[in-house]
C-alpha cells in the first residue's frame, strides 16, 4: 500500500467511533493505525494510505451523521511519522463484535454481566471510568445472532444510562485487534 496521507477522526461517542472506524476501513483501501479511546470519553481513529483512499474514508466519517469533535487529512505525511504510528496486529477470528457504552461504571458492569449470561458470547474487554469521563464500555464477541442478543440484554439493563450500543457483524481484523487490546 502506498502510504502518503494520514486521516484523523475524533468521535464524541466511543460506540459510534467503533462503528465508524469499521465503516472507514471498509469504505476505502486504508490501513487502520489506531482505534482507541481518549481520556475525554471520545474515540480517536487514524487511517493511512494514498491520498484518495484516505480522503474517501474521512469523507465517509464526515457524512455519517455521527457527532465528530474533529477530522483532518494530512497529505505528504512523513514516512517517519507513519512508521512510529504503525504496529503489528495479530489477526483474530472473524466474529461479530458488540460495543456497549454506559454513562456510569456500575451500570456498565451490571449490563456486561447480564449480556454474557443471556447469550453465548465472550466478554473481550471491559473499560471502566478512568480516562473516559467516568463512562464504561465493553466489547463482546461471538456469532452475529448471539452478539445482537447480548447487546439487547445490555441495552435493557442500562435503560437511560445507555450512551450507545452497536453490533458490527464482520469487523475489519485491524479494528477487532485494536478493540480487544491486542494492539494499542
Phi, psi and omega in degrees: 000129177280112184254113176225359182223152178234131175252136181232126179228129177244120185252141184283348178239136180294309182299317177298322179297320178298312180297319180294319178301317179298314180296321181296318181292326180280340184282335184205164180281079179237159176255129177281115180266330179204140173212097188204162179284156171247161184296343181274007182081019178255176181233129184250134181234130172242129171234148181228154178165198177286160188305313183297316180295316180296317178297320177299314181297314180291323177298321176300316180299315181297326182267007186286342186086355177282150180280116181257140173276338178178159175204139183214154168234126178249115179269161179055043181291145179295133175300334178293321178293315179301315180300322180291329181277338182284153173207158179283141184237111177294147180277148177244156176300145181288097177229163178288152175237142172240137177236125181238129183244128183245148178290333182225150185295312184301318178292325178295319177296316179298316181295320178297318178299313180296323181296313183286338177279334183280328190219159181279079179230167175250138173274108186273332182196144172227126180241126184238133167049296188299123176084358179228042173058036177077002178278176171223152170212155177220157183241128179248148176227150179160193177286162189304311183297318180294319179294317178300317179296317180294319178296320177299320178297318179295318179299317178298317181294324184280325182054235183288351178272001176282128172275304178191155176220140179224153172238129179245106186299318182225076184293150172301139182303322181292326177291315179302317179295318180295318183289327185271004175087006179285341171226161183282000000 
